[in-house]
């Protein structure tokens, strides 16, 4: 089924996600803060672009968003040029930004006043997952609305799950980032230990990846980590934003996250080394920098 779609935000994730929707046969109109990028997207995928979120959303059956943070989300949703000003009743607004659960509930309430349905739907899988159309979508919202959106999101995802009411998708994404933080720190320490012990990194990983130590991070990042290369994925700056959201939520729900708080500070150390745009596996760079002192 072909639907009319607006896609707001063409960053490293949104650009290919919108492209998959166009390649799936949907009519896609995009908006991006930098118009040149929207024009380039049109050249690549034969869709259309609009100068404001409102105009992109005008007449759309579904509006997808993938921007930077809570404030960026509010800037494209509200106001005279926001998507809510352009959307019709009984349409669906889907947000793939990683935000707080609080702002997801806020936007849902504002949309409901206009009889617009909202789903918070952060994703996991990184830039490679977006480009290859194999993202995991964690959603919060109404079951019937999700059932309408799920086949459309399948254009860029290999798995999507409704976790509960609005905000549940964002809460699940927080769990995702908490788990990643611990795994990457463990991998960084393990590789550092292997180097110090004079072991062959390739053989070590070939061996331990077959057992309980194996992980996506190990499989996809150990070679670049061993080589000291950190330009291959989700940036430290973005991870700190996400961990900050999780730590703030933990204050609200009473969760205790000592490892997450510690790794967040380790990422702050990476930023201090000038590695804000390094990928998250750069925790090893921090350890090696400390070791050299």
Secondary structure, DSSP 8 states (H G I E B T S, - for coil): ---EEEEE--STTHHHHHHHHHHTT-EEEEE-SSHHHHHHHHHHH--EE-SSHHHHHTT-SEEEE--SSHHHHHHHHSSTTSHHHH--TT-EEEE-S---HHHHHHHHHHHHTTT-EEEEEEEESHHHHHHHT-EEEEEES-HHHHHHHHHHHTTTEEEEEEEESTTHHHHHHHHHHHHHHHHHHHHHHHHHHHHHTT--HHHHHHHHTTTTT--HHHHHHHHHHHTT---SSSBHHHHHHHHHHHHHHHHHHT---HHHHHHHHHHHHHHHTT-TTSBGGGHHHHHHHHHH-
